[in-house]
Each structure stands twice: as C-alpha cells, then as structure tokens.
C-alpha cells in the first residue's frame, strides 16, 4: 500500500527537510550577516518641541527581537530633505538599554560621525547589542530648528559583523512648533 510511505515521507520532510543549519541562520553563504527578524522602530520623541529651544534631546527607541539572530552593530539616522538641517552635538550622544522613561544599562559607543551636510549620523556600538533588547539612542541638537514643521529621519539598522546587510527600519518624525506667535495668552 502506498499511503503509509507517502505519510512517512511527509512526516520526515516536515521534521527534517525544512531545518536550516544553525551556521546559516542570519548569514548568507558568502558570510554576509543579516537580521532574521527585523528590529522595530518603536518611537521617536523630543524633550522640547519648541523651535529654537536649547537643551532638547531626540530619543530614538527600537527593539531588537530575540528572533533577529544577529546583534546590532550600528545605527544610521538620516535627516530627510526638510526645511533646515539640524546639526548635532555628537559628543553628547547617548545610548542605553530601555526607554527614555525607564533607562537601564548605559551602552558604550565606539564611534559617532556626522556627514558634512549634517544629514546622516552613524553610531557604532562598542559592544554589539544582543537580540532581545530594547534600546534608545539620544541625540542632542545644538538647538531645535528655527522653522516650525515636521522633520523626518530615516532609521537604518546594521548587524554586527565584517560584512553586514543593513536594514531600513522606516521613518521617524519630530514636529516642532513656533510658539512666539501664539496669541492664546492675550485676553483682549
């Protein structure tokens, strides 16, 4: 009878035929590493959203799920063509495990650089961030932009490794308001 042999073949394929060797999980045959499951851009926020304000911090929070298989080695934050460039104080950049309202362990940064036009920030972690971790990157501008509006930032994650395939996570947005012209306090 042929039915038992088909059933046993299907059981064997479902058990053994779809298993990926552990050495290949998160790695192409040429050695390029990638995230099995992508990190998630959870939130972006600023401590002050008024134009021209000094002392703000822009927080970018992302989660690297346990199934990502690879550690996070680098983040790239790229400001989109907006009203104006926002130069940052690179020496004030911080990173930590957790969220802005629940800071846990501080993360050391190996290198922070900004492109000549101030639009792209590259942040390399001294020790790669393990899968299963939520982290926040804090960027400090010299001051908030002069002009109100929505400012967009593309966020890209790069796994740790000699050869790594970066992954674009999406767009983060910050909105700034010019409250100098706010007449709501006049009671005429």
Order of alpha helices (4+ residues) and beta strands (2+ residues): alpha-beta-beta-beta-beta-beta-beta-beta-beta-beta-beta
